């Protein structure tokens, strides 16, 4: 996790001044940052979060009864029934922790109606209730919700001084060009260069970060370095839905690089799926 953010959360945890309504924004691992924050809220030790006590362990393993992840695993919007249950649950005392924490892993799934209900909870809910919102672009949340929350920016680990790999830049430029032959040329160049699965994974992860930054630009949020130059043309070429699909695709193929698959097979699959994205 972003080391600067981690230190900030630890300082607030030690002082006992952890806000109960927080938005995690940026291109880093938002849910990991939110879980770290939830551990700080539930930690039973002085150095919060200690990451060693039973409470911290349960939060990080996703089994703490008082840390609830709101939303469906199938990626659909929060149902009316689920929202009603959440609203009722917020007023029930914690089972074993100091707080009842509600974590929203993807705020794009929250409708205006959902957010208005949550706004009342944030404003009028019990003092032991905490609400952690994950939104790469905080603009997806209503201004009224944002004004009631503290916003914490989450950067990818180690990206403060990272340099964009030439192969990732070439791939992003080919995607921004939108021409099939440019994309094929970039992918063939990777294969001819005898790239390893490990190196390809890093290229794909950087390309995904570039696509995420392009999506931020579509939302009106400035792109972060070292991706700004490559993200601009990509954001002008592809729409919001296409960029979301591109981020998902690149992340999925980066994950596949951890398995025993041939590099050529991964690159061929990317070429085929890329055309469907256009």
N, C-alpha and C positions, 0 to 999 in steps of 0.2 A: 504494500500500500504506500501511497504518497507519504514520505517520511515527515515532511513539514506538517501535513495534516495530522498525522499520528501524534506528533509532539504537542500540537495544539489541543487535541482531544485529551491527551494525558494531563496536560496542565489544568484544563477545565475540570477533569475528573478528580484530580487531587484537591482542588479548591472547592469541590462540591457545587460547581456552577455550570452544570451541563443543561443547556436549554432543552425543553421538552417538545419543541416543534422545529424541525430541521429539514432543509432541502439540501440534498447532495447533488451537485451539478458538475459537468465537465466530462472529459473523455476517459477518465480512469475507471477502475472497477467500483462502481457506485454501490452495489449490493454488499461487497466486501467491506467497504468503508462504513456503510450503515450497520452492518453486523458488529464491526469493531466498536462502533459508537453504542450500540445496544448492550454489548458486553460491559462497557464502561458504566452504563446506567444500572446494570444488574450486579456488578462486581461487589463482593463482600469485603474486599481488602482495601487498604488505604491507597495503594498505588493502582488507581483504576484506569484501564482494565489490567489486572495482573495476568490474565490469560492462563492462570493455573488453578484458580479456585473452581469448585463444582459449578457455580453459576456461570462463570465465563466459559467453561468447557461446554456446558449445555447450549449456551447461545451460539457458539461457533459451530457446534455440530447440528444446529437447527432443531433441537429437541427441548428447549426451555419452554415450559407451559405458558409463560407470560410474555413471550416474544412471538407475535403472530404475523405471518407474512400474508398480506391481503391481496387477493386476486386469484385468478384461475391459472392452473398450470398449462392449460391449452392456449393461453395467449389472448383469450377473449376479454371483453370488457367486464368489469366488476358487475355481477348481477344485482338486481334490486334486493333479492333475498339475502345475498351475502352482505350487502351494505347495511341492511336492517340488523342482521346478526352482529355485525361489527359495532354498530352504534349501541346496541344493548350490552355487548360484551365490555365496552369501554367503561361502563358504570359498575362493573363487577370488580370487587377487590382482587388484587393479584393473588395468585395461588401460593407462590413462595418467594417471589422477588420483591424488590422495592418499587418497581414500576410495572405497568401494563404497557408494553411497547407494540405499536402497530407499524409494520414496515411495508411500504408500497414500492415494489421493485421496478415498476414501469409506469410513470405518471401519464404517459401518452394514452393509457387505457382508461383514464378517469374522465368521465363526461363532465360537462358544466354542472349538471344536476348532482353528480357524485361529489364534486368539489364544494358545492354549496352546503351539502350535508356535512362534509368533513370540516368545513369552515366553522360551523356551529360547534362541532366537537372540539376543535382547536381552541375556540374562544370560551366555551362554556363547560368543557369536559372536566372531570375530576383532576386534582393535582397530581395524582399518581399515573395518569395516562400520558404517553409520549407518542409522537407521530413523526416518522422518518420517511421523507419523500425522496425517491430517486428519479431525477429528471436530467438527462444529459443537457437538454435545453430547458432552463427554468421557465422560459416563456410559455410552455405548455400548461403551466398552472395559472390560475386566475390571479390578477394583481392583489385581490383581497386576501387570498391564501398566502401569497408570497410576503405580503406586508406583516403577517403574523408569525413568520418563521425566520430563523437564522439560516443563511445560505452558506454552505461550505463547498468550495471548489475542490474537485478531486482530479489530480493529474495522474497519468499512467506512471507506474513505478519506474524511476530512473530516467524519465523523459525530459528532465530539466535540461540535460546537456546532450541529448541524443542527436545523432546525425541521420538524415534520411538516406537509406541505402540507394545507390544508383539504380539497382534493379527495381526497387519499389517505386522510385521516381518514374522510371521508364514505363512501368505497368500503369501507374496512375495517369500518365500522359496519354497512353494508348486508350485507356478507358474514357478519358475526357475527349479524345478525338472522335470516338464513336465509330471509327472505320474498322471493319472486320480484319482487313489485312494488317493494320497496325497492331491489333491485339494478337493476331497469330504470330506476327514477327517478334513481339515481345516475349510470348510464351516459348516459341521455338528457340529464341536466344537464351532463355533460361536453361532449356534442356541441352542445347549444344554446349553451354558453358559447364556442363557436368555438375550442376548444382546438387548439393546433398539435400536430403529431406529436412535436416535441421536448418540449413540455410534457407531453404524454400519457405519453411514455416515462418522465419523471421521476416522474409520479404512480404509474405501474405499478411502477417500481423500488422506490419507498417502500412501496407496498402489499405487494410481495413481502417486503421487510424486515420489515414488520409480521407477515406470515404466518410468517416464519422465527422471529420472537420468540415467536409463539404456540406454535410447535412446541417451542421451548426450554422453555416453561412445561409442556407435556405431558410433557417429560422430567424435570421437577422442577428446572429451571435458571431462575433469575430473568430476567425480560425486561429489556432495556436501553432506556434513553431514546433517542429521544423516543417509543418505540413501546409502552411498558408499559401505558398506559391502554387503548389500542386492542387490544393483543394478548390481554389477559385475557379479555374476552367471546368473542373468536374461538377461543381455546384451549378454552373450555368448550362451544362450539357444535360444533366439528369435531373428528373423531378424528385420530390420527396419520397414517393413510394419506391422509385427505382433505386435511390440511394439506400433506403432501408434494406431492400432485397440484396443489394451489393454488399452491404456490411455483413448481413447474415451469411451470404455465400462465402465471402473471404474468410470469415471466422470459422465456418464449418470446414473448409478445406485446410485451413491452418491446423485445426484439431486432427484432421485425418493424417497429417504429416507425423503424428506421434505413433501411428500404427505402422505395421510392416507392409507399406504399399509402395509401388514403383513411382518415382517422380514423374515419369512420362504419363502414367495413368492419371495422376492428379492434375497435371497440366492439361491433358486432353479433356477431362471432365470440366475444368474451368472454362475452356474454350467453348464447349457445347452449351454450358449453362449461361455464360455471358451473353450469348446471342439471344437467349430467351428473356434476359433482363432488359434488353434494348426495346 
